[in-house]
Amino acid sequence: MAIGTVAAFWAVSFLFVLTPGADWAYAIAAGLRHRTVVPAVGGLLTGHLMMTAVVAAGVAALVARSPLVMTALTAVGAAYLVWLGIATLVKPSVSPQAGMEQAPESWMRQAVKGVGISGLNPKVFLLFLALLPQFTDTGARWPLAVQIVLLGVVHTASCAVVYTGVGTGARLVLRARPAAARVVTWISGAAMIVLGVVLLFDRVIG
């Protein structure tokens, strides 16, 4: 696979990663709630890798051609985002200062939430389905599935850097500003709810 093709894909992919969305909202909320964002971000990245595998296996194209399945996927993903958003609003971060974190949540639970947010997000699903194949070469020596996996890993690496920076940055910047931290947490929760509602609305109306 040509280096230029991978570089071109990375440039396009990175712009998408820099666009705030559900992943950003969860990374920020995790940064304000927990001592480390590693479990949460790890879950988000796992979800992206799962989507890569689905596209590489050809399952994504079959699902996208089934309106009923896509509607069901959208409904589940939207409901999950709304549920997490409500949970964030109900239990906002009290303060990001040391020694004042909320009751610790297991790393596994944080990771599972991250997997759900990125892995059940139909926007991510459709983005991967539309974007990854465009940068593959049917005449290349590498099988098509391997090329898709490589591109998916490149995208996930960008996600790792950006999401870790966003979550950690939110925590460090707001460490001594509990009131601001609380507002940012509320915004993150509201963003998840709005994104969930918009996803479902777009699918039903569309």
C-alpha positions in Angstrom: 0.0 0.0 0.0 1.5 3.4 -1.0 2.7 5.6 1.8 1.1 8.6 0.0 -2.3 6.9 0.1 -2.0 6.3 3.8 -0.9 9.8 4.4 -3.8 11.2 2.5 -6.2 9.1 4.5 -4.6 10.2 7.7 -5.1 13.9 6.8 -8.8 13.3 6.1 -9.3 11.1 9.1 -7.6 13.5 11.4 -10.0 16.2 10.5 -12.9 14.0 11.5 -11.2 13.1 14.8 -10.8 16.8 15.6 -14.5 17.4 15.2 -16.2 17.3 18.7 -18.8 14.6 19.1 -19.9 11.9 21.5 -16.4 10.6 21.9 -15.1 14.0 22.9 -18.0 14.4 25.4 -17.2 11.1 27.0 -13.4 11.7 27.1 -14.0 15.1 28.8 -16.5 13.6 31.3 -14.1 10.8 32.1 -11.2 13.3 32.6 -13.3 15.2 35.1 -14.6 12.2 36.9 -11.6 9.9 37.2 -7.9 10.0 37.9 -7.0 8.7 34.5 -8.8 8.7 31.1 -6.9 5.5 29.9 -9.8 3.1 30.5 -12.4 5.4 28.9 -10.3 6.2 25.9 -9.3 2.6 25.6 -12.9 1.7 25.3 -13.5 4.3 22.7 -10.5 3.0 20.7 -11.8 -0.6 21.0 -15.1 0.5 19.5 -13.3 2.0 16.5 -11.3 -1.1 16.0 -14.5 -3.2 16.1 -16.0 -1.0 13.4 -12.8 -1.4 11.3 -13.2 -5.2 11.6 -16.8 -5.1 10.7 -16.0 -3.0 7.5 -13.1 -5.2 6.6 -15.2 -8.4 7.0 -17.8 -6.9 4.6 -20.6 -7.0 7.2 -20.9 -3.3 7.2 -22.1 -3.1 3.6 -24.7 -5.8 4.2 -26.0 -4.0 7.3 -26.1 -0.6 5.5 -28.3 -2.0 2.8 -30.9 -3.1 5.4 -33.0 -0.2 6.5 -34.5 -2.2 9.4 -31.2 -3.2 10.8 -29.8 0.3 10.4 -32.8 1.8 12.2 -32.4 -0.7 15.0 -28.6 0.0 15.3 -29.4 3.8 15.3 -32.1 3.3 18.0 -29.8 1.3 20.3 -26.9 3.7 19.8 -29.1 6.8 20.3 -30.7 5.3 23.4 -27.3 4.5 24.9 -26.0 8.0 24.3 -29.1 9.5 25.9 -28.8 7.2 28.9 -25.1 8.1 29.5 -25.9 11.8 29.1 -28.7 11.6 31.7 -26.4 9.7 34.0 -23.7 12.4 33.6 -26.2 15.2 34.4 -27.6 13.3 37.4 -24.2 12.8 38.9 -22.0 15.6 37.6 -18.3 15.9 38.6 -18.2 17.6 42.0 -14.6 18.7 41.7 -11.6 17.5 39.8 -9.3 18.4 42.7 -7.1 15.7 44.1 -8.8 13.7 46.9 -12.3 14.9 45.9 -13.1 12.4 43.0 -16.4 10.7 43.0 -16.7 7.1 44.2 -14.3 5.2 41.9 -15.8 3.4 38.9 -14.1 0.2 37.8 -11.8 0.5 34.8 -13.8 -2.3 33.1 -17.0 -0.3 33.4 -15.4 2.8 32.0 -14.0 0.9 29.1 -17.3 -0.8 28.3 -19.1 2.6 28.3 -16.4 3.8 25.8 -16.9 0.7 23.6 -20.7 1.3 23.6 -20.3 5.0 22.7 -18.0 4.4 19.6 -19.1 0.9 18.7 -22.8 1.6 18.7 -22.6 5.0 17.0 -24.1 4.6 13.5 -22.3 7.8 12.4 -19.0 6.1 13.1 -20.2 3.0 11.3 -21.3 4.9 8.2 -18.2 7.0 8.2 -16.0 4.0 8.2 -18.1 2.3 5.5 -17.9 5.4 3.3 -14.3 6.4 4.0 -12.1 3.4 4.4 -12.8 1.7 1.0 -12.1 4.9 -0.9 -8.4 4.7 0.1 -7.9 1.1 -0.8 -6.4 -0.2 -4.0 -7.9 -3.3 -5.6 -4.7 -3.8 -7.6 -2.4 -3.7 -4.6 -0.5 -6.8 -3.4 -2.2 -6.5 0.0 -5.7 -8.0 0.4 -8.5 -5.4 0.6 -9.4 -6.4 4.1 -5.8 -5.9 5.3 -5.7 -2.5 3.7 -8.9 -1.5 5.5 -7.5 -2.8 8.8 -4.3 -0.7 8.3 -6.3 2.4 7.6 -8.5 1.7 10.6 -5.5 1.4 12.9 -4.1 4.7 11.5 -7.5 6.4 12.3 -7.6 4.8 15.8 -4.0 6.0 16.6 -5.2 9.6 15.8 -8.2 9.0 18.1 -5.9 7.8 20.9 -3.8 11.0 20.8 -6.7 13.4 20.5 -9.1 11.8 23.0 -6.3 11.4 25.6 -5.3 15.0 25.1 -8.9 16.2 25.3 -9.7 14.2 28.5 -6.4 14.9 30.3 -6.4 18.5 29.2 -9.9 19.1 30.6 -8.8 17.6 33.9 -5.6 19.6 34.2 -7.1 22.9 33.1 -10.1 22.6 35.3 -8.4 21.0 38.3 -8.6 24.2 40.4 -11.9 25.3 39.0 -14.7 23.1 40.4 -17.5 25.4 39.2 -16.2 25.4 35.7 -15.6 21.6 35.8 -19.2 21.1 36.9 -20.4 23.3 34.0 -18.3 21.4 31.5 -19.6 18.1 32.8 -23.1 19.3 32.4 -22.3 20.4 28.8 -20.8 17.0 28.0 -23.9 15.2 29.4 -26.2 17.5 27.4 -24.1 17.0 24.3 -24.5 13.2 24.5 -28.3 13.6 24.9 -28.6 16.0 22.0 -26.4 13.7 19.8 -28.5 10.7 20.6 -31.8 12.5 19.8 -30.3 13.9 16.6 -29.1 10.5 15.5 -32.5 9.0 16.0 -34.3 12.0 14.4 -32.1 11.9 11.3 -32.7 8.2 10.8 -36.5 8.3 11.3 -37.1 11.4 9.3 -34.5 10.5 6.7 
